[in-house]
Amino acid sequence: MIKKTLYSMHADVCKALAHELRIEIIDILKDRELTFGAIAEKTAVAKSNLSQHLSVMVQKGILMHRKEGLHVYYKLSSIKVYQAFQIMREVLRERIRKENDLINKFK
């Protein structure tokens, strides 16, 4: 039962990351905390759209947020979120290299 719960939670987090803007947000916040406005500037998306994405990421435990005066600050909930992100990038780079190698064999 506990394993099934863990699988379900894992799937929820993966679903929450299954959007290019959310991946971009992780990259932006990899080593810092930023205000909503700063994230909006860097991503150049509509504030209402960004708000929805940040809300999902907070709800799923990917991000943390805090309010200070009129500003809301966001940061990764753990450095391990970015480390997992980096591992996935390495997998993708390996895949691209293998595909390029295959293409080059037939040139």
Sequence and secondary structure as in RCSB ss.txt:
>XXXX:A:sequence
MIKKTLYSMHADVCKALAHELRIEIIDILKDRELTFGAIAEKTAVAKSNLSQHLSVMVQKGILMHRKEGLHVYYK
LSSIKVYQAFQIMREVLRERIRKENDLINKFK
>XXXX:A:secstr
 HHHHHHHHHHHHHHHT SHHHHHHHHHTTT  EEHHHHHHHHT  HHHHHHHHHHHHHTTSEEEEEETTEEEEE
ES HHHHHHHHHHHHHHHHHHHHHHHHHHHT 
